[in-house]
């Protein structure tokens, strides 16, 4: 099994922002613990799928679930992990800035699982999901 690594929120922020997509999403690391992470994403007009409703496209929410669950595992292992499978549930239209929490569910030798929850600016659950991730070779 992978060795547990202690990373600070600043360490994770530096790693996270190496990705241009993560920069574009306006991600900020709020908290990191062993196998847990909380991120925020600043709203962008480009996220809107329906200008009349003003709500965020489900693809953005799915990406936030995937990357937050993934980065919960990074907070556990210190290394990036590729997504093998993911499931997303949409609960209500999302608007404004978002807060996303992720938590490792199970760490395995080859495959691990993690979950994430997306909350809107009024702290309502707008999407959630879970994924399976390939573990890095030791």
C-alpha positions as CSV (number, residue, x, y, z in Angstrom):
1,X,0.0,0.0,0.0
2,X,1.1,3.6,-0.6
3,X,2.9,5.5,2.1
4,X,0.8,8.2,3.9
5,X,2.2,11.7,3.2
6,X,1.4,14.8,5.2
7,X,0.7,17.8,2.9
8,X,-0.3,21.3,4.0
9,X,-3.0,23.3,2.2
10,X,-0.3,25.4,0.7
11,X,1.6,22.3,-0.6
12,X,-1.6,21.1,-2.2
13,X,-2.5,24.6,-3.6
14,X,0.9,24.7,-5.3
15,X,0.5,21.3,-6.9
16,X,-3.1,21.9,-7.9
17,X,-2.4,25.2,-9.6
18,X,0.2,23.7,-11.9
19,X,-2.8,22.6,-14.0
20,X,-4.2,25.3,-16.4
21,X,-7.7,23.9,-16.1
22,X,-7.5,24.1,-12.3
23,X,-6.4,27.7,-12.7
24,X,-9.3,28.5,-15.0
25,X,-11.7,27.0,-12.5
26,X,-10.4,29.5,-9.9
27,X,-9.7,26.7,-7.4
28,X,-8.5,27.5,-3.9
29,X,-7.6,25.0,-1.2
30,X,-9.4,25.8,2.0
31,X,-8.4,22.8,4.1
32,X,-6.5,19.6,3.9
33,X,-6.3,16.6,6.3
34,X,-5.3,13.0,5.8
35,X,-7.6,11.9,2.9
36,X,-9.8,14.9,3.0
37,X,-9.9,18.3,1.2
38,X,-12.1,21.3,0.9
39,X,-11.8,23.5,-2.2
40,X,-13.6,26.6,-3.4
41,X,-14.2,27.5,-7.1
42,X,-15.0,31.1,-8.1
43,X,-18.0,31.4,-10.4
44,X,-17.3,32.2,-14.1
45,X,-19.9,33.4,-16.7
46,X,-18.5,30.7,-19.0
47,X,-19.9,28.0,-16.7
48,X,-23.5,29.0,-17.4
49,X,-25.4,26.5,-19.6
50,X,-28.7,28.4,-19.7
51,X,-28.5,32.2,-19.6
52,X,-32.3,32.5,-18.8
53,X,-31.8,30.3,-15.7
54,X,-28.2,31.3,-14.9
55,X,-27.3,27.9,-13.6
56,X,-24.0,26.1,-14.0
57,X,-23.4,23.3,-16.6
58,X,-23.4,19.8,-15.2
59,X,-20.0,19.2,-16.8
60,X,-18.4,21.8,-14.5
61,X,-20.0,20.1,-11.5
62,X,-18.8,16.7,-12.7
63,X,-15.3,18.0,-13.1
64,X,-15.3,19.5,-9.6
65,X,-16.5,16.2,-8.1
66,X,-13.9,14.2,-10.0
67,X,-11.0,16.5,-9.2
68,X,-11.9,17.0,-5.6
69,X,-12.2,13.2,-4.9
70,X,-8.9,12.8,-6.8
71,X,-7.2,15.4,-4.7
72,X,-8.5,13.9,-1.5
73,X,-6.4,10.9,-2.5
74,X,-3.5,13.2,-3.4
75,X,-3.8,14.5,0.2
76,X,-3.5,10.9,1.3
77,X,-0.7,9.7,-1.0
78,X,1.1,12.8,-2.1
79,X,0.7,11.7,-5.8
80,X,-1.8,12.2,-8.6
81,X,-4.1,9.3,-9.3
82,X,-5.9,8.7,-12.6
83,X,-9.7,8.3,-12.7
84,X,-11.0,4.8,-13.6
85,X,-14.7,5.3,-13.1
86,X,-16.9,8.1,-11.8
87,X,-20.6,8.6,-10.9
88,X,-22.2,12.0,-10.5
89,X,-25.6,12.8,-9.0
90,X,-27.2,16.2,-9.6
91,X,-29.4,17.5,-6.8
92,X,-30.4,21.1,-7.8
93,X,-29.3,23.9,-10.1
94,X,-26.0,25.4,-9.1
95,X,-25.3,29.2,-9.1
96,X,-22.5,31.4,-7.9
97,X,-19.3,30.4,-6.1
98,X,-19.0,26.8,-5.1
99,X,-17.4,24.9,-2.2
100,X,-16.4,21.3,-2.7
101,X,-15.4,18.7,-0.1
102,X,-13.8,15.4,-0.8
103,X,-13.0,12.4,1.3
104,X,-11.2,9.1,0.7
105,X,-13.5,6.1,1.3
106,X,-11.1,3.2,0.8
107,X,-7.4,3.0,-0.1
108,X,-6.4,-0.2,-1.9
109,X,-3.2,-1.5,-3.4
110,X,-4.4,-1.0,-7.0
111,X,-7.7,0.9,-6.8
112,X,-9.0,3.4,-4.3
113,X,-12.4,5.1,-3.9
114,X,-13.2,8.7,-2.9
115,X,-16.4,10.9,-2.7
116,X,-17.0,14.6,-3.2
117,X,-19.9,17.0,-2.5
118,X,-20.5,20.3,-4.2
119,X,-22.3,23.1,-2.3
120,X,-23.5,26.4,-3.7
121,X,-23.0,29.9,-2.1
122,X,-26.1,29.3,0.1
123,X,-24.5,26.0,1.4
124,X,-27.0,23.8,-0.4
125,X,-25.9,20.5,-1.9
126,X,-26.0,20.8,-5.7
127,X,-24.1,17.7,-6.8
128,X,-22.2,14.7,-5.3
129,X,-20.4,11.7,-6.6
130,X,-17.8,9.0,-6.1
131,X,-15.0,7.7,-8.1
132,X,-12.5,4.8,-8.4
133,X,-8.9,5.8,-8.9
134,X,-5.8,3.8,-9.9
135,X,-3.2,3.9,-7.2
136,X,0.4,4.8,-8.0
137,X,3.0,2.1,-8.1
138,X,5.2,2.0,-5.0
